[in-house]
Amino acid sequence: MIKAGSVYVWLWVATEPKDKMILGIRISIERSMLVAEQFIQSLIRKYGKQNISTDGGTWYPQACRFLNVEHHIHSSIEKSFIERTIRASIDNGLV
């Protein structure tokens, strides 16, 4: 969650673990299975179906089942890597 002006919003970011690239970004005022599904669907349209690794958000498994993509919950090490990638991108003005 981030603060945009006086409002808190959710920042959804998809990264590619090998190349450390950001594949997609979305901002929403809520986090739900529907928002997760829409975000993942936009990534599928752009990159095709891939295995999905997420944090423990309950909305991801449901969205992945609906979209028929394989899902697993990433480790704390992977989460740390993803957060560092996002932070570096923000610090460098890429996001």
C-alpha positions, -999 to +999 in steps of 0.1 A: +000+000+000+012+035-008-001+070-002-010+090-033-019+125-022-043+120+007-055+085-004-040+051+002-039+029-029-025-006-037+005-009-060+005-042-080+039-050-096+049-080-117+086-087-120+106-112-141+130-129-117+158-138-141+162-104-158+150-084-128+127-064-150+093-050-142+067-065-165+036-046-154+023-021-129-012-014-117-027+009-091-061+002-075-081+016-046-089-020-034-072-054-034-095-083-044-096-114-065-112-093-093-084-068-094-057-095-092-075-114-120-075-083-142-039-075-135-028-111-142-050-112-174-032-081-187+001-098-182-011-130-199-022-110-229+012-094-231+035-123-222+014-155-225+006-179-197+035-183-172+038-198-137+029-171-111+047-166-079+031-143-053+031-133-017+005-148+006-024-126-006-056-147-006-068-131-039-040-146-060-048-183-058-084-177-067-075-155-097-049-180-109-074-209-107-099-189-127-073-180-153-059-216-153-023-206-145+000-224-121+005-205-088+028-208-059+037-186-029+072-173-031+097-175-002+107-146+020+140-144+001+121-140-032+098-114-016+129-094-004+143-095-039+111-083-055+107-055-030+143-044-037+137-044-075+106-023-070+124+001-047+153+005-071+130+012-099+111+039-079+144+054-068+156+056-104+124+071-116+113+041-136+080+037-118 
